[in-house]
Amino acid sequence: MGFVFNGTTSKSMGVLTKMTTENRVPDLNNYTIEIAGKNGLFDLGSTLSERIINISCLIPPKKTDAALLAAKDAVVDWLNPDRDVCALILDTEPERVYYARLQAGVAFSKVARHSSEFDLTFFCPDPFGYAIDDEVFEITKEGADTVTRKLGNTSSDPVYLLRGTIDSSSSSHITITTNNSELKIAGAGLTAAEIFVVDTDKMTAYVTDSDGNILRNGLPYIEELNFPTLAVGDNSVIVECGNATFTSLTIQAKSRWR
């Protein structure tokens, strides 16, 4: 087993790896209330906490102590947590990517002459694994449509990219309804050369030019701050216009696994 971290493979670093424990279900945050006179706790449900990925590593024997030290230095630089979270891809899960950084320091233990082993604990504040080749859906007409997610095993927070024209009057709007969750964009002053972006994961919206440069905040133009999710399988998407022109809607699924 190997892995890729921040675009560099463990193999290219000359490191042998193994994973003896898989945390398939991330840690949970349980929410409860203690009620006087009642046995047990009142359950308010749970949410996923961070994901921890543990990998054991070995630097095979080198010819000299200096060569081993150079290999250790290269590993330390590669895993530098100052870079914040980076893409982590496991050879056992080649279709998905996690975003991780080191949770703890790295201690090297001598196992043979000019050889060392060490354990890595990766901390993923976002517990989900995301599709590397993500699903993207394109809608080019008003009315009802169905988008079908085939990747992942849990709901996702998509990114919407809306193209069209919406003038600055409150009566000019385009409404996107996903699985009965309505997202109404009104009075945005959107031109044909601009893109209205809604990032449901970050719960934000903004307008960009065709090159992706952010021009202005889009949140003031959303009537109600609904940020719909996409389920695995079929999803209903309805596009409706009022005194506006719809050109296209691109939906980046952000498909993911728990």
JOTAVEN-V915274 format. One record per residue. SS is DSSP state (@ for helix, = for strand, . for the rest). PHI is phi as a letter, one per 30 degrees, with the letter a starting at -180 (999 if undefined). OMEGA is omega in whole degrees, -180 to 180 (NA if undefined). Layout:
ss-><SS,SS>
phi-><PHI,PHI>
omega-><OMEGA,OMEGA>
This chain:
ss-><.,.,=,=,=,.,.,=,=,.,.,.,.,.,=,=,=,=,.,.,.,.,.,.,.,.,.,=,=,=,=,=,=,.,.,.,.,.,.,.,.,=,=,=,=,=,=,=,.,.,=,=,=,=,=,=,=,=,=,.,.,.,.,.,@,@,@,@,@,@,@,@,@,@,@,@,@,@,.,.,@,@,@,.,.,=,=,=,=,=,@,@,@,.,.,=,=,=,=,=,=,=,.,.,.,.,.,.,=,=,=,=,.,.,=,=,=,=,=,=,=,=,=,=,.,.,.,.,=,=,=,.,.,.,.,=,=,=,=,.,.,.,=,=,=,=,=,=,=,.,.,.,.,=,.,=,.,.,=,=,=,=,=,=,=,=,.,.,.,.,.,.,=,=,=,=,=,=,.,.,=,=,=,=,=,=,.,.,.,=,.,.,.,.,=,=,=,=,=,.,.,.,.,=,=,=,=,=,.,.,.,.,.,=,=,=,=,.,@,@,@,=,.,.,.,.,.,.,.,=,.,.,=,=,=,=,=,=,=,=,=,=,.,=,=,=,=,=,=,=,=,=,.,.,.,=,=,.>
phi-><999,b,a,c,b,h,i,c,d,d,d,d,d,i,c,c,b,a,b,c,b,c,d,d,c,d,e,c,c,c,c,b,b,c,c,e,i,c,d,i,b,d,d,c,j,b,b,d,c,d,c,c,b,c,b,c,b,b,c,d,e,c,d,b,d,d,d,d,d,d,d,d,d,d,d,d,d,e,c,e,d,d,d,i,d,b,d,b,b,c,e,d,b,d,c,b,b,c,c,b,b,d,c,b,d,c,c,c,c,d,c,a,d,i,b,b,b,a,c,c,c,c,c,c,d,c,d,d,c,c,d,d,c,d,d,b,c,b,c,b,b,d,j,d,b,b,c,c,d,c,c,i,b,a,d,b,c,d,c,c,b,c,b,l,b,b,d,d,d,d,d,c,a,b,c,c,c,c,h,i,c,c,b,c,c,b,i,d,i,d,c,d,c,c,b,c,c,b,c,d,d,d,h,b,b,a,c,b,d,d,c,i,d,d,c,a,d,c,e,d,c,c,d,b,d,c,b,d,c,c,d,d,j,d,b,d,b,b,c,b,b,b,h,b,c,c,c,a,b,c,c,d,d,h,e,a,c,d>
omega-><175,178,176,177,179,175,-179,-179,175,179,-179,177,-179,-176,173,-174,171,178,-177,-180,177,175,-175,175,179,175,-178,168,180,-178,-177,174,175,-178,-179,178,-179,177,178,-177,174,-173,177,177,-177,173,177,174,-178,173,177,179,-179,180,176,-173,179,169,-178,-177,174,-177,-176,175,-179,179,178,178,178,178,177,180,180,178,-180,179,180,-174,-174,-178,178,179,-178,-176,179,179,178,-180,179,179,180,179,-170,-177,-176,-178,172,178,-165,168,178,176,-177,179,-178,179,-180,178,180,178,177,-180,178,179,-179,171,180,179,178,173,179,-179,179,180,171,-171,-173,168,-174,179,178,173,-171,176,179,-178,-178,177,-174,179,176,178,-176,178,177,174,-173,176,179,-178,175,180,178,-179,-178,178,-172,170,178,174,-175,175,-179,176,176,-179,-172,178,-178,-179,-179,-175,168,-178,177,180,-179,-180,177,175,-172,176,-176,-180,-173,174,-172,-176,-177,178,-178,-179,-176,179,176,-175,174,179,-173,179,-180,179,-180,178,180,179,179,169,-176,179,179,178,-178,-178,-179,178,-179,-176,-180,-176,176,-173,176,-175,173,179,-173,176,174,177,170,-176,-174,176,178,177,-180,178,179,-179,172,-178,-180,179,179,178,180,174,175,179,173,-168,-172,-178,-172,177,175,NA>
